[in-house]
Amino acid sequence: MQDQASQNQLSFRRIITHPALRDLYDYWLKRRGGNPAMPRDRLDPTEIPQLLKNLILVDVSESGRNIRYRLVGTEIVSAHGIDYTGKTLEELTSGATVDFTRHLYGTVVDQVVPVFSQGRFKWEGKEHCWTKRLHLPVTRDGETIDVVLVGQVYESVEAEHPEEVRPARPDELAADQAACDCLKTTC
């Protein structure tokens, strides 16, 4: 059995420093069980009411190239100044932001892994701040990643960390899932 320090090095959870995003990751781990992605029918908003304001539910297709925002939480609406529920990525932005967003969602869809990212939040007419995001793969049919569950939080001061996009590694996911399963069985 590995010691705590070794297990922590294998953990994707350790890089998720915001409590709401950690709670979302833990919820996703519990609800996905032994599956690579969480089945859509296991997403129950009544189990995570404290997180709803920071969630985005996104329909994706074509390896993350087609993105439509199905649900946008109130904190995200407030940060953007608009409710973009029902809109596509192209209806909201263009250029490098489209490319970055497609890359981010494409990683979640193609690799079937969570992706943590953080960086400057820039939106026309809004104050620039620091944002942290967690993108989680979800499936309706058990095979295709056609939904991405996103948690996003904002901080008023820029963190000392560099901007980053960090996919989970398989060994990290396995260690986090084992720790989650152990808690369920009171190891």
C-alpha positions in Angstrom: 0.0 0.0 0.0 1.3 3.4 -0.9 1.9 6.1 1.7 -0.1 9.4 1.7 2.6 11.4 0.0 2.9 8.9 -2.9 -0.9 8.7 -3.3 -1.1 12.6 -3.3 1.4 12.7 -6.2 -0.8 10.4 -8.2 -3.9 12.5 -7.5 -5.6 14.8 -10.1 -7.7 16.1 -7.2 -4.7 17.7 -5.6 -4.4 20.3 -8.3 -8.1 21.4 -7.9 -7.7 23.9 -5.1 -11.1 25.6 -5.1 -13.6 23.8 -2.7 -16.6 24.0 -5.1 -14.6 22.5 -8.0 -13.3 19.7 -5.6 -16.8 19.0 -4.5 -17.9 18.7 -8.2 -14.9 16.4 -9.0 -15.8 14.2 -6.0 -19.5 14.1 -7.1 -18.4 13.1 -10.6 -16.1 10.4 -9.4 -18.9 8.9 -7.2 -21.5 9.1 -9.9 -19.3 7.7 -12.7 -18.5 4.5 -10.8 -16.3 2.2 -12.9 -17.2 4.0 -16.1 -14.8 6.3 -18.0 -17.4 9.1 -18.0 -20.4 9.8 -15.8 -23.7 8.6 -17.4 -26.0 11.6 -18.0 -28.9 9.9 -16.2 -26.7 9.9 -13.0 -26.5 13.7 -12.9 -29.0 14.8 -10.3 -29.0 18.5 -9.6 -30.9 18.0 -6.3 -27.8 16.3 -4.9 -25.5 19.3 -5.6 -27.7 22.5 -5.1 -24.7 24.4 -3.7 -22.8 24.0 -6.9 -25.6 24.9 -9.4 -24.7 28.6 -9.7 -21.2 27.6 -10.9 -22.2 24.9 -13.4 -22.4 24.8 -17.2 -23.9 21.9 -19.0 -22.7 21.7 -22.6 -23.8 19.6 -25.5 -20.7 18.6 -27.7 -20.2 16.8 -30.9 -17.5 16.3 -33.6 -14.7 15.9 -31.1 -15.6 19.1 -29.3 -15.8 21.2 -32.4 -19.6 21.8 -32.0 -20.4 23.3 -28.7 -23.9 24.4 -27.5 -24.5 25.6 -23.9 -27.5 23.8 -22.6 -27.5 25.3 -19.0 -25.5 28.2 -17.5 -25.4 28.9 -13.8 -26.2 32.2 -12.3 -22.6 33.0 -11.2 -21.4 32.5 -14.8 -24.3 34.6 -16.2 -23.3 37.4 -13.8 -19.7 37.2 -14.8 -20.5 37.4 -18.5 -23.4 39.8 -18.2 -25.6 37.6 -20.3 -27.3 34.2 -20.1 -26.0 32.3 -23.0 -28.1 29.1 -22.4 -29.0 27.7 -25.8 -26.3 29.5 -27.7 -23.4 28.0 -29.6 -19.7 28.9 -29.1 -19.7 30.9 -32.4 -22.6 33.0 -31.3 -20.6 34.2 -28.3 -17.1 34.7 -29.4 -14.6 34.3 -32.3 -10.9 34.0 -33.1 -8.4 32.6 -30.6 -11.1 32.1 -28.0 -13.0 29.7 -30.3 -9.8 27.8 -31.0 -8.8 27.6 -27.3 -12.4 26.5 -26.3 -12.5 23.8 -29.0 -9.1 22.5 -27.9 -10.3 22.3 -24.3 -13.5 20.5 -25.1 -11.8 18.3 -27.7 -9.4 17.1 -25.0 -12.3 16.1 -22.7 -14.2 14.4 -25.5 -11.3 12.6 -27.3 -9.3 11.5 -24.2 -12.4 11.0 -22.0 -10.7 12.7 -19.1 -11.4 15.6 -16.8 -9.5 18.8 -17.6 -8.6 21.5 -15.1 -7.8 25.0 -16.4 -7.1 28.4 -15.0 -6.4 31.8 -16.4 -7.4 35.3 -16.9 -11.1 35.9 -17.5 -11.6 38.4 -20.2 -15.0 39.5 -21.3 -15.8 42.7 -23.2 -17.1 45.3 -20.8 -16.4 43.2 -17.7 -13.6 43.4 -15.1 -10.8 41.1 -15.8 -10.2 38.5 -13.0 -8.8 35.0 -12.5 -11.0 32.0 -13.3 -10.7 28.3 -12.6 -12.6 25.7 -14.6 -13.1 21.9 -14.3 -14.4 20.1 -17.4 -15.9 16.6 -16.9 -16.9 14.0 -19.5 -20.5 12.9 -19.5 -22.2 10.4 -21.8 -25.9 9.8 -22.7 -25.4 6.4 -24.4 -22.5 5.0 -22.3 -20.0 5.3 -25.1 -19.9 8.7 -26.8 -18.9 11.8 -24.8 -21.7 14.1 -25.9 -22.0 16.3 -22.8 -19.4 18.1 -20.8 -20.2 19.2 -17.2 -18.2 22.3 -16.3 -17.6 24.0 -13.0 -16.3 27.5 -13.1 -15.4 29.9 -10.4 -14.0 33.5 -10.4 -11.5 35.2 -8.1 -11.1 38.9 -8.0 -7.3 38.9 -7.8 -5.0 37.2 -10.2 -3.4 34.1 -8.8 0.3 33.6 -8.7 -0.1 30.5 -10.9 0.5 30.6 -14.6 -2.4 30.0 -17.0 -2.7 26.3 -17.6 -4.8 23.6 -19.2 -4.2 20.3 -17.4 -5.9 17.0 -18.4 -6.0 14.2 -15.8 -3.7 11.3 -16.4 -5.0 7.8 -16.2 -2.9 6.9 -13.1 -4.3 10.0 -11.3 -7.9 9.1 -12.2 -7.3 5.5 -11.0 -5.9 6.7 -7.7 -8.7 9.2 -7.1 -11.3 6.6 -8.0 -9.8 4.1 -5.6 -9.8 6.7 -2.8 -13.4 7.6 -3.6 -14.4 3.9 -3.6 -12.5 3.3 -0.4 -14.5 6.1 1.3 -17.8 4.5 0.2 -16.8 1.2 1.7 -15.1 2.8 4.8 -11.6 1.3 4.2 
